[in-house]
């Protein structure tokens, strides 16, 4: 019996620490969870406080914004003398606009100049769909632009200066538009006539019609001033012109810019109204002609 009691006491002593350990661990876990919960609550409270401060600052900014805008666009106070000067300048401009055209200076009256004269050649337009120069447009370089400007200057030399008698040449005695001119003196000094063939029109390099559709401004050279004051006559191959119609001011310096072939000397491409004539400079005879070439 005594041995049984001793065994029970030993078993109870051993089991007591084992039962106490789980109780102690459970209390520690509850304490940690409670502390973590308090920390999360403190973080949420701080976040809510920060958001409230941000909303308050945004509201303050919105309230101050109209005042800043008003200060920014508030007109400056100008001196009375400056305001008077500006009012006087506006009145003077208004008075000038109200003046009739007869009161305007003579140099400002350009009613006889067409609007198409102000167009200029743009070499950047000579590109294909990808923005690169095409094979037939390699000749459109700065030199071609300079030649085009030279042609324009030659056309400007024919512009009237207010008196028609100063811009026309005296018509020779017996000259008529329906009669060819007599051979000039230079025709007798010519030794031979270079060969010229009209089959160049079948060459795709000189397809000036399609080229004109893409570069319309190049073919607009302004008003043509007839040196004799005659009306347009449809001259053909073999007709002999008067020297005034194929002077250097009417030459096309760079024929290929208009997709015309180069001609050997003494042949020169000449502008006659809207036609392009190939003229023998020595004899004045028309060798080739392109009707309705210019706009």
C-alpha positions in Angstrom: 0.0 0.0 0.0 2.8 2.3 0.9 4.5 1.6 -2.4 1.3 2.5 -4.3 1.0 5.9 -2.6 4.6 6.7 -3.3 4.1 6.0 -7.0 1.1 8.2 -7.2 2.9 11.1 -5.6 5.8 10.8 -8.0 3.4 10.7 -11.0 1.6 13.8 -9.8 4.9 15.7 -9.3 6.0 14.9 -12.9 2.7 15.9 -14.5 2.3 19.3 -12.8 5.1 21.1 -14.8 3.8 19.6 -18.1 0.3 20.9 -17.4 1.6 24.3 -16.4 3.7 24.8 -19.5 0.8 24.9 -22.0 -1.1 27.4 -19.8 1.9 29.7 -19.7 2.4 29.6 -23.6 -1.3 30.3 -24.2 -1.2 33.5 -22.1 1.9 34.7 -24.0 0.2 34.3 -27.4 -2.8 36.2 -26.3 -0.6 39.1 -25.0 1.3 39.3 -28.4 -2.0 39.3 -30.4 -3.4 42.0 -28.2 -0.3 44.1 -28.7 -0.3 43.6 -32.5 -4.0 44.6 -32.5 -3.2 47.8 -30.6 -0.4 48.7 -33.1 -2.7 48.2 -36.1 -5.4 50.4 -34.5 -2.7 53.1 -33.8 -1.6 52.9 -37.5 -5.2 53.2 -38.8 -5.8 56.1 -36.5 -2.6 57.8 -37.8 -3.6 57.2 -41.4 -7.0 58.7 -40.9 -5.4 61.7 -39.2 -3.0 62.1 -42.2 -5.9 61.9 -44.7 -7.8 64.5 -42.8 -4.9 66.9 -42.8 -4.4 66.3 -46.6 -8.0 67.1 -47.3 -7.8 70.2 -45.2 -4.7 71.4 -47.1 -6.4 70.7 -50.5 -9.4 72.7 -49.4 -7.2 75.6 -48.3 -5.4 75.5 -51.7 -8.8 75.6 -53.5 -9.8 78.6 -51.5 -6.6 80.4 -52.3 -6.6 79.6 -56.0 -9.3 82.2 -57.1 -7.4 84.9 -55.3 -4.1 84.0 -57.0 -5.8 83.9 -60.4 -7.4 87.3 -59.8 -4.0 88.8 -58.8 -2.3 87.2 -61.9 -4.8 88.6 -64.4 -5.4 91.9 -62.7 -4.6 94.7 -65.3 -1.7 96.9 -64.5 -2.3 100.5 -63.8 -0.7 102.5 -66.7 0.1 106.1 -66.6 -2.3 108.5 -68.2 0.2 109.6 -70.9 0.8 106.0 -72.1 -3.0 105.4 -72.4 -3.4 108.6 -74.4 -0.5 107.7 -76.8 -2.0 104.3 -77.4 -5.5 105.7 -78.1 -4.0 108.2 -80.5 -2.1 105.5 -82.4 -5.2 103.4 -82.8 -7.1 106.4 -84.1 -4.4 107.0 -86.7 -4.5 103.4 -87.9 -8.2 103.6 -88.2 -8.0 106.8 -90.2 -5.5 105.3 -92.7 -7.8 102.3 -93.3 -10.7 104.6 -93.9 -8.9 106.5 -96.7 -10.0 105.8 -100.3 -7.7 104.0 -102.7 -7.0 107.1 -104.7 -5.4 108.7 -101.6 -3.0 105.7 -101.2 0.5 106.0 -102.6 1.0 104.9 -106.2 3.5 102.3 -105.2 0.9 100.5 -103.1 -1.5 100.0 -106.0 -0.8 96.5 -107.3 -4.2 95.6 -108.7 -2.7 94.8 -112.1 -0.5 92.1 -110.6 -2.2 88.6 -110.4 -2.1 86.7 -107.2 -0.3 83.8 -108.8 2.9 85.9 -109.2 3.7 85.6 -105.5 4.0 81.8 -105.6 7.5 80.5 -105.2 9.2 77.2 -106.2 9.6 74.8 -103.3 12.3 72.3 -103.9 11.1 70.2 -101.0 8.0 69.3 -103.1 10.1 67.2 -105.5 9.9 64.0 -103.5 8.0 60.8 -103.8 5.5 59.3 -101.4 8.3 58.2 -99.0 9.8 61.7 -98.9 12.8 60.8 -101.1 13.8 62.3 -104.4 12.8 60.3 -107.4 15.1 59.3 -110.2 13.7 61.9 -112.7 14.0 64.6 -110.1 17.7 64.5 -109.4 18.2 67.6 -111.5 16.1 69.6 -109.1 19.1 71.0 -107.2 20.0 74.4 -105.9 21.3 75.2 -109.3 17.9 74.6 -110.9 16.3 76.8 -108.3 18.8 79.6 -109.1 18.0 79.2 -112.8 14.3 79.4 -112.0 14.8 82.6 -110.1 16.8 84.0 -113.0 13.8 83.2 -115.3 11.6 85.0 -112.9 13.9 88.1 -112.9 13.8 88.1 -116.7 10.1 88.1 -116.6 10.1 90.9 -114.0 12.2 93.0 -116.3 9.2 93.2 -118.6 6.8 94.5 -115.9 5.3 97.9 -116.7 6.6 100.9 -114.7 3.5 103.1 -115.2 4.1 104.1 -118.9 3.4 101.6 -121.6 5.6 103.4 -124.1 8.6 102.6 -121.9 8.0 98.9 -121.8 7.4 98.3 -125.5 9.8 98.2 -128.4 9.1 100.4 -131.4 7.5 98.2 -134.1 9.6 98.1 -137.3 8.2 99.7 -140.4 6.0 97.2 -142.3 5.9 94.6 -139.4 2.7 92.7 -139.0 1.8 89.8 -136.8 0.5 87.8 -139.7 3.8 88.1 -141.7 7.1 86.4 -140.8 10.0 88.7 -140.0 12.8 89.1 -142.7 16.1 87.2 -142.0 18.3 89.2 -139.7 21.9 90.0 -140.5 23.1 87.2 -138.1 21.4 84.6 -140.3 24.0 85.1 -143.0 26.9 84.4 -140.6 25.6 81.0 -139.7 27.6 78.2 -141.2 25.2 75.3 -140.6 22.1 74.3 -138.7 22.5 71.6 -136.0 20.2 68.6 -136.4 17.1 68.7 -134.2 14.6 65.8 -133.9 11.2 66.0 -132.3 11.1 62.4 -131.2 12.3 63.5 -127.7 8.6 63.5 -126.7 8.6 59.7 -126.5 11.4 59.9 -123.9 10.0 59.4 -120.3 12.6 61.8 -119.0 10.8 64.6 -120.7 7.2 63.8 -119.6 6.5 67.4 -118.8 2.7 67.0 -118.6 2.8 64.6 -115.6 5.6 66.7 -114.1 3.5 69.8 -114.4 0.6 68.2 -112.5 2.9 67.6 -109.5 4.8 70.9 -109.7 2.3 73.5 -110.9 4.0 76.5 -109.4 7.1 76.1 -111.6 5.1 76.6 -114.7 3.6 79.9 -113.5 5.9 82.7 -114.6 3.5 85.6 -114.3 2.2 88.0 -116.9 3.7 87.9 -120.4 4.4 91.4 -121.8 4.4 91.5 -125.6 7.3 93.7 -126.8 5.2 94.9 -129.8 1.9 94.9 -128.0 0.4 92.4 -130.5 -2.1 89.8 -129.4 -1.3 86.1 -129.2 -0.5 84.4 -132.5 -0.2 80.7 -132.9 3.2 80.3 -134.5 4.3 77.0 -135.8 7.6 75.3 -136.9 9.3 77.3 -139.7 7.9 80.7 -138.7 10.5 83.5 -138.3 10.1 85.8 -135.3 11.3 89.3 -134.8 14.4 89.5 -132.6 12.5 91.3 -129.8 10.5 88.1 -129.2 13.6 85.9 -128.6 15.9 88.2 -126.7 17.7 86.9 -123.7 15.0 88.2 -121.3 12.7 85.5 -122.7 15.1 82.6 -122.6 14.5 79.5 -120.4 17.9 79.2 -118.7 17.3 75.7 -117.5 15.0 73.8 -119.9 15.2 70.5 -117.9 13.6 72.2 -114.9 10.5 72.3 -117.1 11.3 68.8 -118.4 12.4 70.1 -121.8 15.5 68.7 -123.5 18.7 70.8 -123.9 19.3 72.1 -127.3 22.6 72.8 -129.1 23.6 76.3 -129.9 22.2 78.4 -131.5 18.9 76.9 -130.4 17.2 78.4 -127.4 13.9 77.6 -125.6 11.9 80.9 -125.5 8.7 81.7 -123.7 6.0 83.2 -125.9 2.8 83.8 -123.9 1.9 80.3 -122.6 3.9 78.5 -125.3 7.5 77.3 -125.3 9.3 77.8 -128.6 12.6 76.5 -129.7 14.1 79.3 -131.8 17.3 79.6 -133.8 18.9 82.7 -132.3 20.8 83.5 -135.5 17.9 83.3 -137.9 14.9 83.7 -135.6 13.2 80.6 -137.1 11.0 78.4 -134.9 12.4 74.9 -134.8 10.1 73.3 -132.2 7.0 74.4 -130.3 5.0 73.3 -127.3 1.6 74.9 -127.1 -0.2 75.7 -123.8 3.0 74.8 -121.9 2.8 77.4 -119.1 -0.3 78.3 -117.0 
